[in-house]
Amino acid sequence: MAWLVWTVLGLVVGVCLAVGWRYDRDARRRGATPHTGAAMGADARGRKLETLRRSSQQVMGGATPRSQDAHAQTWRRPTR
């Protein structure tokens, strides 16, 4: 009975590895580059800081045209 559990577990892990390899291969064909966890965290922190900077500019600068542009840009999707 234990061999059946380990066989099923091994098959599930094997299928997950195969699917992940396939998606990674397709993404790299489209030009994606691999990122480490540290790089993804740094990108996320940068986006959060940029959003904070833009929203605080709205509060600190008053309703000037430049601050209104910054406020509008805050909620737009970041460009990549």
C-alpha positions as CSV (number, residue, x, y, z in Angstrom):
1,M,0.0,0.0,0.0
2,A,2.8,2.4,0.8
3,W,4.3,1.9,-2.7
4,L,1.0,3.0,-4.2
5,V,1.1,6.3,-2.2
6,W,4.7,7.0,-3.2
7,T,4.0,6.1,-6.8
8,V,1.1,8.5,-7.0
9,L,3.1,11.2,-5.2
10,G,6.0,10.7,-7.6
11,L,3.6,11.0,-10.6
12,V,2.1,14.2,-9.3
13,V,5.5,15.8,-8.7
14,G,6.6,14.6,-12.2
15,V,3.6,16.1,-13.9
16,C,4.0,19.4,-12.0
17,L,7.7,19.5,-13.1
18,A,6.8,18.8,-16.7
19,V,4.1,21.5,-16.8
20,G,6.4,24.0,-15.2
21,W,9.2,23.2,-17.6
22,R,6.8,23.6,-20.6
23,Y,5.5,27.0,-19.5
24,D,9.0,28.2,-18.7
25,R,10.2,27.1,-22.1
26,D,7.3,28.9,-23.9
27,A,7.8,32.1,-21.8
28,R,11.5,32.1,-22.7
29,R,10.7,31.8,-26.4
30,R,8.6,34.9,-26.0
31,G,11.6,36.7,-24.5
32,A,11.0,36.4,-20.8
33,T,14.0,36.4,-18.6
34,P,14.3,34.6,-15.3
35,H,14.1,36.6,-12.1
36,T,15.3,35.8,-8.7
37,G,13.1,36.3,-5.7
38,A,15.3,39.3,-4.7
39,A,14.8,40.9,-8.1
40,M,11.0,40.5,-7.9
41,G,11.0,41.9,-4.4
42,A,13.0,44.9,-5.5
43,D,10.7,45.5,-8.4
44,A,7.7,45.3,-6.1
45,R,9.3,47.7,-3.5
46,G,10.1,50.1,-6.3
47,R,6.5,50.1,-7.6
48,K,5.1,50.6,-4.0
49,L,7.5,53.5,-3.4
50,E,6.6,55.2,-6.7
51,T,2.9,54.9,-5.9
52,L,3.6,56.4,-2.4
53,R,5.7,59.2,-3.9
54,R,2.9,60.1,-6.4
55,S,0.1,60.0,-3.9
56,S,2.1,62.1,-1.3
57,Q,2.9,64.6,-4.0
58,Q,-0.8,65.1,-4.4
59,V,-1.2,65.9,-0.7
60,M,1.9,68.0,-0.3
61,G,1.7,70.0,-3.5
62,G,-1.9,71.0,-3.5
63,A,-4.0,71.0,-6.7
64,T,-1.5,72.1,-9.2
65,P,-1.7,70.7,-12.8
66,R,1.6,68.8,-12.2
67,S,0.3,67.2,-9.0
68,Q,-3.0,66.3,-10.7
69,D,-1.0,64.5,-13.4
70,A,1.0,62.6,-10.8
71,H,-2.3,61.7,-9.0
72,A,-3.8,60.4,-12.3
73,Q,-0.6,58.4,-13.0
74,T,-0.7,56.8,-9.6
75,W,-3.6,54.5,-10.4
76,R,-2.5,53.6,-14.0
77,R,-0.9,50.3,-14.7
78,P,2.9,50.6,-14.5
79,T,4.7,50.4,-17.9
80,R,7.3,47.7,-18.4
